[in-house]
Amino acid sequence: MGSGRPRPMTPNADALLTLLAAHEAADASEADSLRRIVALIREQKAPFARTSFTPGHLTASAVLVDAERARTCLIHHTQLRLWLQPGGHFEPGETVPRLAAAREAREETGLRLLNLEEAPLLDVDVHTIPARQKGERHEPEHDHFDLRFLFVAEGDPQAGEGTCAARWVALEALDSDLDAGLVRALGKVGSPGSE
């Protein structure tokens, strides 16, 4: 196709590309992730499908902060055995990343989200997921093209689907072992009203 779009666009792809065009990367790593995510959306037949493994698929995450922006809620991921932000795969038919991120946050923490309609895109990150066996299905190593939205949340977190723990952590006391992409995203969290 000579139009610059080799494949038909999936639902909401144009809106997502517009959102990504306005996103400013914080560093070279995020700029590379942003470039790769845009290419995936333009070139992949089914970028939202969790069964697209070459090179991977879109995921949606929620960076959760309290109203004072003093704490973030992290979950301990059951399979990856890491403290991370809540997030995960799009469900079949889901194509609005902010809503997918919100669903994941509620499923994994039980927290109430206060800014669902206004949650901004905070960060983007492409990272590799190791090969694994899920029941009788084998998932090869692939990339998650993650779209991370900033939500203000309240409540007492409870470990939910795919998590073995959930807790509030003071931003000033974050563990240095956290994923570099998550540290970058949390570094963008300012005071209330700053975005």
Contact map, one row per residue, 1 for C-alpha under 8 A:
111111000000000000000000000000000000000000000000000000000000000000000000000000000000000000000000000000000000000000000000000000000000000000000000000000000000000000000000000000000000000000000000000
111111000000000000000000000000000000000000000000000000000000000000000000000000000000000000000000000000000000000000000000000000000000000000000000000000000000000000000000000000000000000000000000000
111111000000000000000000000000000000000000000000000000000000000000000000000000000000000000000000000000000000000000000000000000000000000000000000000000000000000000000000000000000000000000000000000
111111000000000000000000000000000000000000000000000000000000000000000000000000000000000000000000000000000000000000000000000000000000000000000000000000000000000000000000000000000000000000000000000
111111111000000000000000000000000000000001100000000000000000000000000000000000000000000000000000000000000000000000000000000000000000000000000000000000000000000000000000000000000000000000000000000
111111110000000000000000000000000000000001100000000000000000000000000000000000000000000000000000000000000000000000000000000000000000000000000000000000000000000000000000000000000000000000000000000
000011111000000000000000000000000000000001111000000000000000000000000000000000000000000000000000000000000000000000000000000000000000000000000000000000000000000000000000000000000000000000000000000
000011111100000000000000000000000000000000001000000000000000000000000000000000000000000000000000000000000000000000000000000000000000000000000000000000000000000000000000000000000000000000000000000
000010111110110000000000000000000000000011001000000000000000000000000000000000000000000000000000000000000000000000000000000000000000000000000000000000000000000000000000000000000000000000000000000
000000011111100000000000000000000000000000001100000000000000000000000000000000000000000000000000000000000000000000000000000000000000000000000000000000000000000000000000000000000000000000000000000
000000001111110000000000000000000000000000000000000000000000000000000000000000000000000000000010000000000000000000000000000000000000000000000000000000000000000000000000000000000000000000000000000
000000000111111100000000000000000000000000000000000000000000000000000000000000000000000000000011000000000000000000000000000000000000000000000000000000000000000000000000000000000000000000000000000
000000001111111110000000000000000000000010000000000000000000000000000000000000000000000000000010000000000000000000000000000000000000000000000000000000000000000000000000000000000000000000000000000
000000001011111111000000000000000000000000000000000000000000000000000000000000000000000000000000000000000000000000000000000000000000000000000000000000000000000000000000000000000000000000000000000
000000000001111111100000000000000000000000000000000000000000000000000000000000000000000000000000000000000000000000000000000000000000000000000000000000000000000000000000000000000000000000000000000
000000000001111111110000000000000000000000000000000000000000000000000000000000000000000000000000000000000000000000000000000000000000000000000000000000000000000000000000000000000000000000000000000
000000000000111111111000000000000000010010000000000000000000000000000000000000000000000000000000000000000000000000000000000000000000000000000000000000000000000000000000000000000000000000000000000
000000000000011111111100000000000000000000000000000000000000000000000000000000000000000000000000000000000000000000000000000000000000000000000000000000000000000000000000000000000000000000000000000
000000000000001111111110000000000000000000000000000000000000000000000000000000000000000000000000000000000000000000000000100000000000000000000000000000000000000000000000000000000000000000000000000
000000000000000111111110000000000100010000000000000000000000000000000000000000000000000000000000000000000000000000000000000000000000000000000000000000000000000000000000000000000000000000000000000
000000000000000011111110000000000000000000000000000000000000000000000000000000000000000000000000000000000000000000000000000000000000000000000000000000000000000000000000000000000000000000000000000
000000000000000001111111000000000000000000000000000000000000000000000000000000000000000000000000000000000000000000000000000000000000000000000000000000000000000000000000000000000000000000000000000
000000000000000000111111100000000000000000000000000000000000000000000000000000000000000000000000000000000000000000000000100000000000000000000000000000000000000000000000000000000000000000000000000
000000000000000000000111110000000000000000000000000000000000000000000000000000000000000000000000000000000000000000000000000000000000000000000000000000000000000000000000000000000000000000000000000
000000000000000000000011111101100100000000000000000000000000000000000000000000000000000000000000000000000000000000000000001000000000000000000000000000000000000000000000000000000000000000000000000
000000000000000000000001111101100000000000000000000000000000000000000000000000000000000000000000000000000000000000000000000000000000000000000000000000000000000000000000000000000000000100000000000
000000000000000000000000111111100000000000000000000000000000000000000000000000000000000000000000000000000000000000000000000000000000000000000000000000000000000000000000000000000000000000000000000
000000000000000000000000111111110000000000000000000000000000000000000000000000000000000000000000000000000000000000000000000000000000000000000000000000000000000000000000000000000000000000000000000
000000000000000000000000001111111000000000000000000000000000000000000000000000000000000000000000000000000000000000000000000000000000000000000000000000000000000000000000000000000000000000000000000
000000000000000000000000111111111100000000000000000000000000000000000000000000000000000000000000000000000000000000000000001110000000000000000000000000000000000000000000000000000000000000000000000
000000000000000000000000111111111110000000000000000000000000000000000000000000000000000000000000000000000000000000000000000000000000000000000000000000000000000000000000000000000000000000000000000
000000000000000000000000000111111111000000000000000000000000000000000000000000000000000000000000000000000000000000000000000000000000000000000000000000000000000000000000000000000000000000000000000
000000000000000000000000000011111111100000000000000000000000000000000000000000000000000000000000000000000000000000000000000111000000000000000000100000000000000000000000000000000000000000000000000
000000000000000000010000100001111111110000000000000000000000000000000000000000000000000000000000000000000000000000000000000110000000000000000000000000000000000000000000000000000000000000000000000
000000000000000000000000000000111111111000000000000000000000000000000000000000000000000000000000000000000000000000000000000000000000000000000000000000000000000000000000000000000000000000000000000
000000000000000000000000000000011111111100000000000000000000000000000000000000000000000000000000000000000000000000000000000001000000000000000000100000000000000000000000000000000000000000000000000
000000000000000000000000000000001111111110000000000000000100000000000000000000000000000000000000000000000000000000000000000001000000000000000000100000000000000000000000000000000000000000000000000
000000000000000010010000000000000111111111000000000000000000000000000000000000000000000000000000000000000000000000000000000000000000000000000000000000000000000000000000000000000000000000000000000
000000000000000000000000000000000011111111110000000000000000000000000000000000000000000000000000000000000000000000000000000000000000000000000000000000000000000000000000000000000000000000000000000
000000000000000000000000000000000001111111110010000000001000000000000000000000000000000000000000000000000000000000000000000000000000000000000000000000000000000000000000000000000000000000000000000
000000001000100010000000000000000000111111110010000000000000000000000000000000000000000000000000000000000000000000000000000000000000000000000000000000000000000000000000000000000000000000000000000
000011101000000000000000000000000000011111110000000000000000000000000000000000000000000000000000000000000000000000000000000000000000000000000000000000000000000000000000000000000000000000000000000
000011100000000000000000000000000000001111111000000000000000000000000000000000000000000000000000000000000000000000000000000000000000000000000000000000000000000000000000000000000000000000000000000
000000100000000000000000000000000000001111111110000000000000000000000000000000000000000000000000000000000000000000000000000000000000000000000000000000000000000000000000000000000000000000000000000
000000111100000000000000000000000000000000111110000000000000000000000000000000000000000000000000000000000000000000000000000000000000000000000000000000000000000000000000000000000000000000000000000
000000000100000000000000000000000000000000011111100100001000000000000000000000000000000000000000000000000000000000000000000000000000000000000000000000000000000000000000000000000000000000000000000
000000000000000000000000000000000000000110011111100100011100000000000000000000000000000000000000000000000000000000000000000000000000000000000000000000000000000000000000000000000000000000000000000
000000000000000000000000000000000000000000000111110000001110000000000000000000000000000011000110000000000000000000000000000000000000000000000000000000000000000000000000000000000000000000000000000
000000000000000000000000000000000000000000000111111100001100000000000000000000000000000001110000000000000000000000000000000000000000000000000000000000000000000000000000000000000000000000000000000
000000000000000000000000000000000000000000000001111110011100000000000000000000000000000011000000000000000000000000000000000000000000000000000000000000000000000000000000000000000000000000000000000
000000000000000000000000000000000000000000000000111110001000000000000000000000000000000000000000000000000000000000000000000000000000000000000000000000000000000000000000000000000000000000000000000
000000000000000000000000000000000000000000000110111111111000000000000000000000000000000000000000000000000000000000000000000000000000000000000000000000000000000000000000000000000000000000000000000
000000000000000000000000000000000000000000000000011111111000000000000000000000000000000000000000000000000000000000000000000000000000000000111110000000000000000000000000000000000000000000000000000
000000000000000000000000000000000000000000000000000111110000000000000000000000000000000000000000000000000000000000000000000000000000000000000100000000000000000000000000000000000000000000000000000
000000000000000000000000000000000000000000000000000111111000000000000000000000000000000000000000000000000000000000000000000000000000000000000110000000000000000000000000000000000000000000000000000
000000000000000000000000000000000000000000000010010111111100000000000000000000000000000000000000000000000000000000000000000000000000000000000111100000000000000000000000000000000000000000000000000
000000000000000000000000000000000000000100000111111110111110000000000000000000000000000000000000000000000000000000000000000000000000000000000011100000000000000000000000000000000000000000000000000
000000000000000000000000000000000000100000000011110000011111000000000000000000000000000011000000000000000000000000000000000000000000000000000001111000000000000000000000000000000000000000000000000
000000000000000000000000000000000000000000000001000000001111100000000000000000000000001111000000100000000000000000000000000000000000000000000001111000000000000000000000000000000000000000000000000
000000000000000000000000000000000000000000000000000000000111110000000000000000000000001111000000110110010000000000000000000000000000000000000000011110000000000000000000000000000000000000000000000
000000000000000000000000000000000000000000000000000000000011111000000000000000000000111100000000000111011000000000000000000000000000000000000000011110000000000000000000000000000000000000000000000
000000000000000000000000000000000000000000000000000000000001111100000000000000000000111000000000000011011000000000000000000000000000000000000000000111100000000000000000000000000000000000000000000
000000000000000000000000000000000000000000000000000000000000111110000001100000000000110000000000000000000000000000000000000000000000000000000000000111100000000000000000000000000000000011000000000
000000000000000000000000000000000000000000000000000000000000011111000001110000000000100000000000000000000000000000000000000000000000000000000000000001111000000000000000000000000000000000000000000
000000000000000000000000000000000000000000000000000000000000001111111111100000000000000000000000000000000000000000000000000000000000000000000000000001111000000000000000000000000000000000000000000
000000000000000000000000000000000000000000000000000000000000000111111111000000000000000000000000000000000000000000000000000000000000000000000000000000011100000000000000000000000000000000000000000
000000000000000000000000000000000000000000000000000000000000000011111100000000000000000000000000000000000000000000000000000000000000000000000000000000011100000000000000000000000000000000000001000
000000000000000000000000000000000000000000000000000000000000000011111110000000000000000000000000000000000000000000000000000000000000000000000000000000000000000000000000000000000000000000000011000
000000000000000000000000000000000000000000000000000000000000000011111111000000000000000000000000000000000000000000000000000000000000000000000000000000000000000000000000000000000000000000001111000
000000000000000000000000000000000000000000000000000000000000000011111111000000000000000000000000000000000000000000000000000000000000000000000000000000000000000000000000011100000000000000000000000
000000000000000000000000000000000000000000000000000000000000000011011111100000000000000000000000000000000000000000000000000000000000000000000000000000000000000000000001111000000000000000000000000
000000000000000000000000000000000000000000000000000000000000001111001111110000000000000000000000000000000000000000000000000000000000000000000000000000000000000000000001111000000000000000000000000
000000000000000000000000000000000000000000000000000000000000001110000011111000000000100000000000000000000000000000000000000000000000000000000000000000000000100000000111100000000000000000000000000
000000000000000000000000000000000000000000000000000000000000000100000001111100000011110000000000000000000000000000000000000000000000000000000000000000000000000000000111100000000000000000000000000
000000000000000000000000000000000000000000000000000000000000000000000000111110000011110000000000000000000001100000000000000000000000000000000000000000000000001000111110000000000000000000000000000
000000000000000000000000000000000000000000000000000000000000000000000000011111001111000000000000000000000000000000000000000000000000000000000000000000000000000000111100000000000000000000000000000
000000000000000000000000000000000000000000000000000000000000000000000000001111111111000000000000000000000000000000000000000000000000000000000000000000000000000001111000000000000000000000000000000
000000000000000000000000000000000000000000000000000000000000000000000000000111111100000000000000000000000000000000000000000000000000000000000000000000000000000001110000000000000000000000000000000
000000000000000000000000000000000000000000000000000000000000000000000000000011111000000000000000000000000000000000000000000000000000000000000000000000000000000001000000000000000000000000000000000
000000000000000000000000000000000000000000000000000000000000000000000000000011111100000000000000000000000000000000000000000000000000000000000000000000000000000000000000000000000000000000000000000
000000000000000000000000000000000000000000000000000000000000000000000000000111111110000000000000000000000000000000000000000000000000000000000000000000000000000000000000000000000000000000000000000
000000000000000000000000000000000000000000000000000000000000000000000000000111011111000000000000000000000000000000000000000000000000000000000000000000000000000000000000000000000100000000000000000
000000000000000000000000000000000000000000000000000000000000000000000000011110001111100000000000000000000000000000000000000000000000000000000000000000000000000000000000000000000100000000000000000
000000000000000000000000000000000000000000000000000000000000000000000000011110000111110000000000000000000000000000000000000000000000000000000000000000000000000000000000000000000110010000000000000
000000000000000000000000000000000000000000000000000000000000111100000000111000000011111000000000000000000000000000000000000000000000000000000000000000000000000000000000000000000000010000000000000
000000000000000000000000000000000000000000000000000000000000111000000000011000000001111100000000000010011001100000000000000000000000000000000000000000000000000000000000000000000000000000000000000
000000000000000000000000000000000000000000000000000000000011110000000000000000000000111110000000000010011001000000000000000000000000000000000000000000000000000000000000000000000000000000000000000
000000000000000000000000000000000000000000000000000000000011100000000000000000000000011111000000000010010000000000000000000000000000000000000000000000000000000000000000000000000000000000000000000
000000000000000000000000000000000000000000000001010000000111000000000000000000000000001111100000000100000000000000000000000000000000000000000000000000000000000000000000000000000000000000000000000
000000000000000000000000000000000000000000000001110000000111000000000000000000000000000111111110100100000000000000000000000000000000000000000000000000000000000000000000000000000000000000000000000
000000000000000000000000000000000000000000000000100000000000000000000000000000000000000011111100000100000000000000000000000000000000000000000000000000000000000000000000000000000000000000000000000
000000000000000000000000000000000000000000000000100000000000000000000000000000000000000001111100000000000000000000000000000000000000000000000000000000000000000000000000000000000000000000000000000
000000000000000000000000000000000000000000000000000000000000000000000000000000000000000001111110000000000000000000000000000000000000000000000000000000000000000000000000000000000000000000000000000
000000000000000000000000000000000000000000000001000000000000000000000000000000000000000001111111100100000000000000000000000000000000000000000000000000000000000000000000000000000000000000000000000
000000000011100000000000000000000000000000000001000000000000000000000000000000000000000001001111100100000000000000000000000000000000000000000000000000000000000000000000000000000000000000000000000
000000000001000000000000000000000000000000000000000000000000000000000000000000000000000000000111111100000000000000000000000000000000000000000000000000000000000000000000000000000000000000000000000
000000000000000000000000000000000000000000000000000000000011000000000000000000000000000001000111111110000000000000000000000000000000000000000000001000000000000000000000000000000000000000000000000
000000000000000000000000000000000000000000000000000000000001000000000000000000000000000000000001111111000000000000010010100000000000000000000000000010000000000000000000000000000000000000000000000
000000000000000000000000000000000000000000000000000000000000000000000000000000000000000000000001111111100000000000010000000000000000000000000000000000000000000000000000000000000000000000000000000
000000000000000000000000000000000000000000000000000000000001100000000000000000000000000011100111111111110000000000000000000000000000000000000000000000000000000000000000000000000000000000000000000
000000000000000000000000000000000000000000000000000000000001110000000000000000000000011100000000111111111000000000000000000000000000000000000000000110000000000000000000000000000000000000000000000
000000000000000000000000000000000000000000000000000000000000110000000000000000000000000000000000011111111100000010010000000000000000000000000000000000000000000000000000000000000000000000000000000
000000000000000000000000000000000000000000000000000000000000000000000000000000000000000000000000001111111110000000000000000000000000000000000000000000000000000000000000000000000000000000000000000
000000000000000000000000000000000000000000000000000000000001110000000000000000000000011100000000000111111111000000000000000000000000000000000000000000000000000000000000000000000000000000000000000
000000000000000000000000000000000000000000000000000000000000110000000000000000000000011000000000000011111111111000000000000000000000000000000000000000000000000000000000000000000000000000000000000
000000000000000000000000000000000000000000000000000000000000000000000000000000000000000000000000000001111111111110000000000000000000000000000000000000000000000000000000000000000000000000000000000
000000000000000000000000000000000000000000000000000000000000000000000000000000000000000000000000000000111111110000000000000000000000000000000000000000000000000110000000000000000000000000000000000
000000000000000000000000000000000000000000000000000000000000000000000000001000000000011000000000000000011111110000000000000000000000000000000000000000000000011111100100000000000000000000000000000
000000000000000000000000000000000000000000000000000000000000000000000000001000000000010000000000000000001111111000000000000000000000000000000000000000000000111100000100000000000000000000000000000
000000000000000000000000000000000000000000000000000000000000000000000000000000000000000000000000000000001111111100000000000000000000000000000000000000000011111100000000000000000000000000000000000
000000000000000000000000000000000000000000000000000000000000000000000000000000000000000000000000000000001100111110000000000000000000000000000000000000001111110000000000000000000000000000000000000
000000000000000000000000000000000000000000000000000000000000000000000000000000000000000000000000000000000100011111000000000000000000000000000000000000001110000000000000000000000000000000000000000
000000000000000000000000000000000000000000000000000000000000000000000000000000000000000000000000000001000100001111110000000000000000000000000000000000111100000000000000000000000000000000000000000
000000000000000000000000000000000000000000000000000000000000000000000000000000000000000000000000000000000000000111110000000000000000000000000000000000111100000000000000000000000000000000000000000
000000000000000000000000000000000000000000000000000000000000000000000000000000000000000000000000000000000000000011111110000000000000000000000000000000111000000000000000000000000000000000000000000
000000000000000000000000000000000000000000000000000000000000000000000000000000000000000000000000011001000000000011111110000000000000000000000000000000100000000000000000000000000000000000000000000
000000000000000000000000000000000000000000000000000000000000000000000000000000000000000000000000000000000000000000111110000000000000000000000000000000000000000000000000000000000000000000000000000
000000000000000000000000000000000000000000000000000000000000000000000000000000000000000000000000000000000000000000111111000000000000000000000000000000000000000000000000000000000000000000000000000
000000000000000000000000000000000000000000000000000000000000000000000000000000000000000000000000010000000000000000111111100000000000000000000000000011100000000000000000000000000000000000000000000
000000000000000000000000000000000000000000000000000000000000000000000000000000000000000000000000000000000000000000000111110000000000000000000000000011100000000000000000000000000000000000000000001
000000000000000000100010000000000000000000000000000000000000000000000000000000000000000000000000010000000000000000000011111000000000000000000000001111000000000000000000000000000000000000000000000
000000000000000000000000000000000000000000000000000000000000000000000000000000000000000000000000000000000000000000000001111100000000000000000000000111000000000000000000000000000000000010010000000
000000000000000000000000100001000000000000000000000000000000000000000000000000000000000000000000000000000000000000000000111110000000000000000000001110000000000000000000000000000000000010000000000
000000000000000000000000000001001100000000000000000000000000000000000000000000000000000000000000000000000000000000000000011111000000000000000000111100000000000000000000000000000000000000000000000
000000000000000000000000000001001100000000000000000000000000000000000000000000000000000000000000000000000000000000000000001111100000000000000000111100000000000000000000000000000000100000000000000
000000000000000000000000000000001001100000000000000000000000000000000000000000000000000000000000000000000000000000000000000111110000000000000011110000000000000000000000000000000000000000000000000
000000000000000000000000000000000000000000000000000000000000000000000000000000000000000000000000000000000000000000000000000011111000000000000011110000000000000000000000000000000000000000000000000
000000000000000000000000000000000000000000000000000000000000000000000000000000000000000000000000000000000000000000000000000001111100000000001111000000000000000000000000000000000000000000000000000
000000000000000000000000000000000000000000000000000000000000000000000000000000000000000000000000000000000000000000000000000000111110000000001111000000000000000000000000000000000000000000000000000
000000000000000000000000000000000000000000000000000000000000000000000000000000000000000000000000000000000000000000000000000000011111000000011100000000000000000000000000000000000000000000000000000
000000000000000000000000000000000000000000000000000000000000000000000000000000000000000000000000000000000000000000000000000000001111100001111100000000000000000000000000000000000000000000000000000
000000000000000000000000000000000000000000000000000000000000000000000000000000000000000000000000000000000000000000000000000000000111110001111000000000000000000000000000000000000000000000000000000
000000000000000000000000000000000000000000000000000000000000000000000000000000000000000000000000000000000000000000000000000000000011111111100000000000000000000000000000000000000000000000000000000
000000000000000000000000000000000000000000000000000000000000000000000000000000000000000000000000000000000000000000000000000000000001111111100000000000000000000000000000000000000000000000000000000
000000000000000000000000000000000000000000000000000000000000000000000000000000000000000000000000000000000000000000000000000000000000111111000000000000000000000000000000000000000000000000000000000
000000000000000000000000000000000000000000000000000000000000000000000000000000000000000000000000000000000000000000000000000000000000111111000000000000000000000000000000000000000000000000000000000
000000000000000000000000000000000000000000000000000000000000000000000000000000000000000000000000000000000000000000000000000000000000111111100000000000000000000000000000000000000000000000000000000
000000000000000000000000000000000000000000000000000000000000000000000000000000000000000000000000000000000000000000000000000000000011111111110000000000000000000000000000000000000000000000000000000
000000000000000000000000000000000000000000000000000010000000000000000000000000000000000000000000000000000000000000000000000000000011110011111000000000000000000000000000000000000000000000000000000
000000000000000000000000000000000000000000000000000010000000000000000000000000000000000000000000000000000000000000000000000000000111000001111100000000000000000000000000000000000000000000000000000
000000000000000000000000000000000000000000000000000010000000000000000000000000000000000000000000000000000000000000000000000000011111000000111110000000000000000000000000000000000000000000000000000
000000000000000000000000000000000000000000000000000011110000000000000000000000000000000000000000000000000000000000000000000000011110000000011111000000000000000000000000000000000000000000000000000
000000000000000000000000000000000000000000000000000010111000000000000000000000000000000000000000000000000000000000000000000001111000000000001111100000000000000000000000000000000000000000000000000
000000000000000000000000000000000000000000000000000000011110000000000000000000000000000000000000000000000000000000000000000001111000000000000111110000000000000000000000000000000000000000000000000
000000000000000000000000000000001001100000000000000000011110000000000000000000000000000000000000000000000000000000000000000111100000000000000011111000000000000000000000000000000000000000000000000
000000000000000000000000000000000000000000000000000000000111100000000000000000000000000000000000000000000000000000000000000111100000000000000001111100000000000000000000000000000000000000000000000
000000000000000000000000000000000000000000000000000000000111100000000000000000000000000000000000100000000000000000000000101110000000000000000000111110000000000000000000000000000000000000000000000
000000000000000000000000000000000000000000000000000000000001111000000000000000000000000000000000000010000000000000000000111110000000000000000000011111000000000000000000000000000000000000000000000
000000000000000000000000000000000000000000000000000000000001111000000000000000000000000000000000010010000000000000000011111000000000000000000000001111100000000000000000000000000000000000000000000
000000000000000000000000000000000000000000000000000000000000011110000000000000000000000000000000000000000000000000000011110000000000000000000000000111110000000000000000000000000000000000000000000
000000000000000000000000000000000000000000000000000000000000011110000000000000000000000000000000000000000000000011110011000000000000000000000000000011111000000000000000000000000000000000000000000
000000000000000000000000000000000000000000000000000000000000000111100000000000000000000000000000000000000000000011100000000000000000000000000000000001111100000000000000000000000000000000000000000
000000000000000000000000000000000000000000000000000000000000000111100000000000000000000000000000000000000000001111100000000000000000000000000000000000111110000000000000000000000000000000000000000
000000000000000000000000000000000000000000000000000000000000000001100000000000000000000000000000000000000000001111000000000000000000000000000000000000011111000000000000000000000000000000000000000
000000000000000000000000000000000000000000000000000000000000000000000000000000000000000000000000000000000000011100000000000000000000000000000000000000001111100000000000000000000000000000000000000
000000000000000000000000000000000000000000000000000000000000000000000000000000000000000000000000000000000000011000000000000000000000000000000000000000000111110000000010000000000000000000000000000
000000000000000000000000000000000000000000000000000000000000000000000000100000000000000000000000000000000000111000000000000000000000000000000000000000000011111000000111000000000000000000000000000
000000000000000000000000000000000000000000000000000000000000000000000000000000000000000000000000000000000001111000000000000000000000000000000000000000000001111100001110000000000000000000000000000
000000000000000000000000000000000000000000000000000000000000000000000000001000000000000000000000000000000001110000000000000000000000000000000000000000000000111110111100000000000000000000000000000
000000000000000000000000000000000000000000000000000000000000000000000000000000000000000000000000000000000011110000000000000000000000000000000000000000000000011111111000000000000000000000000000000
000000000000000000000000000000000000000000000000000000000000000000000000000000000000000000000000000000000011000000000000000000000000000000000000000000000000001111100000000000000000000000000000000
000000000000000000000000000000000000000000000000000000000000000000000000000011100000000000000000000000000001000000000000000000000000000000000000000000000000000111110000000000000000000000000000000
000000000000000000000000000000000000000000000000000000000000000000000000001111000000000000000000000000000001000000000000000000000000000000000000000000000000001111111100000000000000000000000000000
000000000000000000000000000000000000000000000000000000000000000000000000001111000000000000000000000000000000000000000000000000000000000000000000000000000000001101111100000000000000000000000000000
000000000000000000000000000000000000000000000000000000000000000000000000001110000000000000000000000000000000000000000000000000000000000000000000000000000000011100111110000000000000000000000000000
000000000000000000000000000000000000000000000000000000000000000000000000111100000000000000000000000000000001100000000000000000000000000000000000000000000000111000111111000000000000000000000000000
000000000000000000000000000000000000000000000000000000000000000000000000111000000000000000000000000000000000000000000000000000000000000000000000000000000001110000001111100000000000000000000000000
000000000000000000000000000000000000000000000000000000000000000000000011110000000000000000000000000000000000000000000000000000000000000000000000000000000000100000000111110000000000000000000000000
000000000000000000000000000000000000000000000000000000000000000000000011110000000000000000000000000000000000000000000000000000000000000000000000000000000000000000000011111011000000000000000000000
000000000000000000000000000000000000000000000000000000000000000000000111000000000000000000000000000000000000000000000000000000000000000000000000000000000000000000000001111111000000000000000000000
000000000000000000000000000000000000000000000000000000000000000000000111000000000000000000000000000000000000000000000000000000000000000000000000000000000000000000000000111111000000000001000000000
000000000000000000000000000000000000000000000000000000000000000000000100000000000000000000000000000000000000000000000000000000000000000000000000000000000000000000000000011111000000000000000000000
000000000000000000000000000000000000000000000000000000000000000000000000000000000000000000000000000000000000000000000000000000000000000000000000000000000000000000000000111111100000000000000000000
000000000000000000000000000000000000000000000000000000000000000000000000000000000000000000000000000000000000000000000000000000000000000000000000000000000000000000000000111111110100000000000000000
000000000000000000000000000000000000000000000000000000000000000000000000000000000000000000000000000000000000000000000000000000000000000000000000000000000000000000000000000011111100000000000000000
000000000000000000000000000000000000000000000000000000000000000000000000000000000000000000000000000000000000000000000000000000000000000000000000000000000000000000000000000001111100000000000000000
000000000000000000000000000000000000000000000000000000000000000000000000000000000000000000000000000000000000000000000000000000000000000000000000000000000000000000000000000000111110000000000000000
000000000000000000000000000000000000000000000000000000000000000000000000000000000111000000000000000000000000000000000000000000000000000000000000000000000000000000000000000001111111011000000000000
000000000000000000000000000000000000000000000000000000000000000000000000000000000001000000000000000000000000000000000000000000000000000000000000000000000000000000000000000000001111111000000000000
000000000000000000000000000000000000000000000000000000000000000000000000000000000000000000000000000000000000000000000000000000000000000000000000000000000000000000000000000000000111111100000000000
000000000000000000000000000000000000000000000000000000000000000000000000000000000000000000000000000000000000000000000000000010000000000000000000000000000000000000000000000000000011111110000000000
000000000000000000000000000000000000000000000000000000000000000000000000000000000001100000000000000000000000000000000000000000000000000000000000000000000000000000000000000000000111111111000000000
000000000000000000000000000000000000000000000000000000000000000000000000000000000000000000000000000000000000000000000000000000000000000000000000000000000000000000000000000000000111111111100000000
000000000000000000000000010000000000000000000000000000000000000000000000000000000000000000000000000000000000000000000000000000000000000000000000000000000000000000000000000000000001111111110000000
000000000000000000000000000000000000000000000000000000000000001000000000000000000000000000000000000000000000000000000000011000000000000000000000000000000000000000000000000000000000111111111000000
000000000000000000000000000000000000000000000000000000000000001000000000000000000000000000000000000000000000000000000000000000000000000000000000000000000000000000000000001000000000011111111000000
000000000000000000000000000000000000000000000000000000000000000000000000000000000000000000000000000000000000000000000000000000000000000000000000000000000000000000000000000000000000001111111100000
000000000000000000000000000000000000000000000000000000000000000000000000000000000000000000000000000000000000000000000000010000000000000000000000000000000000000000000000000000000000000111111100000
000000000000000000000000000000000000000000000000000000000000000000001000000000000000000000000000000000000000000000000000000000000000000000000000000000000000000000000000000000000000000011111110000
000000000000000000000000000000000000000000000000000000000000000000001000000000000000000000000000000000000000000000000000000000000000000000000000000000000000000000000000000000000000000000111111011
000000000000000000000000000000000000000000000000000000000000000000011000000000000000000000000000000000000000000000000000000000000000000000000000000000000000000000000000000000000000000000001111110
000000000000000000000000000000000000000000000000000000000000000000111000000000000000000000000000000000000000000000000000000000000000000000000000000000000000000000000000000000000000000000000111111
000000000000000000000000000000000000000000000000000000000000000000000000000000000000000000000000000000000000000000000000000000000000000000000000000000000000000000000000000000000000000000000011111
000000000000000000000000000000000000000000000000000000000000000000000000000000000000000000000000000000000000000000000000000000000000000000000000000000000000000000000000000000000000000000000111111
000000000000000000000000000000000000000000000000000000000000000000000000000000000000000000000000000000000000000000000001000000000000000000000000000000000000000000000000000000000000000000000101111
